[in-house]
Amino acid sequence: VLGESPDGESVEICDVAEEDALSITNSLATSAPWGVVELSFHASPSCTDTPLRWAEIDATSNSAMAQLAADGDEFSAWSSSCSSCGAGSEKLQVVGVCRPDDVRCVKVFQCKGDATFG
């Protein structure tokens, strides 16, 4: 189903549930907080398409700042609240994805535009 957004662009309208979520975790232990500058999920294997839309973004810790990982700003970032994070202890998750099974590419940036880390 397609609808029209306020800016005149056609966007997909779909029913989503909390189960329609995608997430990433820190697979290795860290010696500092784990950070993500930008996160996006794509249906194209080359990530050259428009990122998939979602309803909200959440995190295991510091969830109030999770939206910074998807704000399109390379100078902002979400970072976990742990000072050293155990492997798999942190998760960044987008909820309300129309077709999570369509994801073929994930973009994760962990360095800010000024070369500091998220």
N, C-alpha and C positions, 0 to 999 in steps of 0.2 A: 504494500500500500504506500503510495506517495502522498505527501501533503506539502503545503507551502509554508515555509518559515517566514517570519516577519521581514527578512531581508529579500524576499522574493525567490529564494533558491528552493528547489525541490529537495525534500529530505524524506527519508523513509520513516514511517510511523509504525510502531510495532508494540505489542504487549510484551513487557519484560518482567521477569521475576528476580528475586534475590539470587536464585540459583544461576542466573545468566551472568556469570562473573568470570573475569580473567585476572590472574595474579602472577607476580614475580616474587621470588624470595632471594635472600642472600645465600647462595649455595655453600659458601665458605665462611669460616669465622673471620671477623675483622678485628683490627687493633684500634679502630676509631669508629665513630658512628657511620652507618651505611647510608649513602645518599644517592638520590636520583634527580637529575636536572630535568629530563624530559622522558616521558614514556608514551608510546603509541602502539596500537595494534592495527594490522593491515590485512586485507584480503589478498592483495597482490604479493606473490613470493619475493618481489624485489622492493617492496615497501614504497613504490612510486605512486600509489593511489592515495586518495584522501583517507586519513585515519578513521577507523570505526568510531561511532559515537557511543556514549554511555551516559547513564543517569547520574552517577556519583562515583567518587574515588575515596578510598579509605586506606588506612595503614594500621599495622599492628601497634605501633607507638607513634606519638606525635601526630595523631590523625587530623588535628585541626589544621595542620600545614600540608596535608597530602595533596591538596589541589595545586600546589606549586610544582608538582612533578608533571603537570599536564596543562600548564598555562601558556605555553608557547614562548616563554621568556628564558633565554639561555643564561641569564644572570640570576635567576632564582632557582631554588631547589628545595625538595623535601629531604630531611635527614632524620634518621631514627633517634630515639632518645637514649639508646644504650651507648656507653662509652667504648665498650668492646662487645661485639655482638656474636653470639654463638652461631654456628652454621645452621641455617634454616630458621633462625629465631625471628626474623623480621619479614613482613609481607606487605607489599603494595598491591592493592586490588581495585579494579574498576568493576562496578556493579551496574546491571541494567544494559547489557550489550544485546543488540537485536539478534545477531546470529553469531554467537561465540564460536561455533564450529567452522566458520569461514576463515578464521585467522590463519594466515600462511607466513606472516612476518611480524616480528616484534622489534621495535626500535627502543633502545635504552641508552640514554646519554648520562654519563656519570661525571663529566667535567663541565664546569661552567664556562661561559665565553671568555672570562678573564683568567682561565687556566687554573682556577682553584677547584677543588672537588666539592661535589654535592654532599 
